[in-house]
Amino acid sequence: MIIDLRDIKRQGKDSLDFYFEHTFDNQLIDIPNVTFSAPVKISGTAFLTGEHSAVIDGEIEFSLVGDCTRCLSKAEKTYFASFCEDFGKEENGNLVKGDKIDLTELVIATVLTEMPYSFLCTDECLGLCSVCGTNLNNGNCNCNNK
């Protein structure tokens, strides 16, 4: 996930569109029985702002698959996150090194920020009956559990 500012300069442009796919380790996910279902997709545009600086404007798409935290049904969901960051030689944290920008740390931080606390099949998931274990998304149970 490297953007080379020299490539933009060689083309005589002031911006460059990019697209990356990257497979991250499932250890980034702190939800039991949930994994990435596909590579993380990163797309956007790098805008030159100086000789050795750029603004990176982009979007990240990642999909998770696993057991719903409430009803234990298998589910898959896709999440989207936007970012816009300045990179330069003198910036704190986001450095351009040898005219190259490595987006790895930014992407990981953004994915972790957008990661859900729990994984639900739907926002309206009713979960399981605490008495008999019936999946309440499929209908009511016969318990007198109010």
Buried (B, 14 or more C-beta within 10 A) or exposed (E): BEBBBEBBBEEEEEEBEBEBEBEBEEEBBEBEEBEBEBBBBBEBBBBBEEEBBBBBBBEBBBBBBBBBBBBBBEBEBEBEBEBEBEBBEEEEEBBBEEBBBBBEEBBBEBBEEEBEEEBBBEEEBBBBBEEEEBBBBEEEBEEEEE
